[in-house]
Amino acid sequence: MGQFIFGIFAGAFGVAYIVYGRRQTKLVPVISGLLLCVYSYFIESWLWLSLVGAVLLAAPFVIDF
């Protein structure tokens, strides 16, 4: 149940990143948003869910193309 809720929040942030990236015509937020929408389906460990999620959330701010 907890992973389901975690996936919902990650997906919500992912959609927001996709919308932001498309409006700003930036590729990194779009890719990060797509990965945020799907990565929770493939990872079961809470530790890895939070680590990968934090990296994907920070990626558009760290990587600047």
C-alpha positions as CSV (number, residue, x, y, z in Angstrom):
1,M,0.0,0.0,0.0
2,G,2.8,2.4,0.8
3,Q,4.6,1.8,-2.5
4,F,1.3,2.6,-4.3
5,I,1.0,5.9,-2.6
6,F,4.7,6.6,-3.2
7,G,4.1,5.9,-6.9
8,I,1.2,8.3,-7.0
9,F,3.3,11.1,-5.6
10,A,6.3,10.3,-7.9
11,G,3.9,10.2,-10.9
12,A,2.4,13.6,-9.9
13,F,5.9,15.1,-9.8
14,G,6.7,13.4,-13.0
15,V,3.7,14.9,-14.8
16,A,4.6,18.4,-13.4
17,Y,8.2,18.0,-14.7
18,I,6.9,16.9,-18.2
19,V,4.6,19.9,-18.4
20,Y,7.3,22.3,-17.2
21,G,9.9,20.8,-19.6
22,R,7.6,21.0,-22.6
23,R,6.6,24.6,-21.9
24,Q,10.3,25.6,-21.4
25,T,11.4,23.4,-24.3
26,K,14.0,21.7,-22.0
27,L,14.7,18.0,-22.5
28,V,16.1,17.1,-19.1
29,P,12.9,17.8,-17.1
30,V,10.8,15.9,-19.7
31,I,13.1,12.8,-19.4
32,S,13.2,13.1,-15.7
33,G,9.4,13.4,-15.6
34,L,8.9,10.3,-17.7
35,L,11.3,8.3,-15.5
36,L,9.5,9.5,-12.4
37,C,6.2,8.2,-13.8
38,V,7.5,4.7,-14.4
39,Y,10.4,3.9,-12.1
40,S,8.2,2.9,-9.1
41,Y,6.9,0.0,-11.1
42,F,10.3,-1.6,-11.3
43,I,11.8,-1.0,-7.9
44,E,10.4,-2.6,-4.7
45,S,12.8,-1.6,-2.0
46,W,11.9,1.6,0.0
47,L,15.6,2.6,0.1
48,W,16.0,2.4,-3.6
49,L,12.6,4.1,-4.3
50,S,13.6,7.1,-2.2
51,L,17.2,7.3,-3.6
52,V,16.2,7.0,-7.2
53,G,13.3,9.4,-6.7
54,A,15.6,12.0,-5.1
55,V,18.1,11.7,-7.9
56,L,15.3,12.1,-10.5
57,L,13.8,15.1,-8.7
58,A,17.2,16.8,-8.5
59,A,18.3,16.0,-12.1
60,P,16.7,19.1,-13.8
61,F,18.3,21.4,-11.3
62,V,21.7,19.8,-11.5
63,I,22.0,19.0,-15.2
64,D,21.6,22.0,-17.4
65,F,21.5,21.5,-21.2
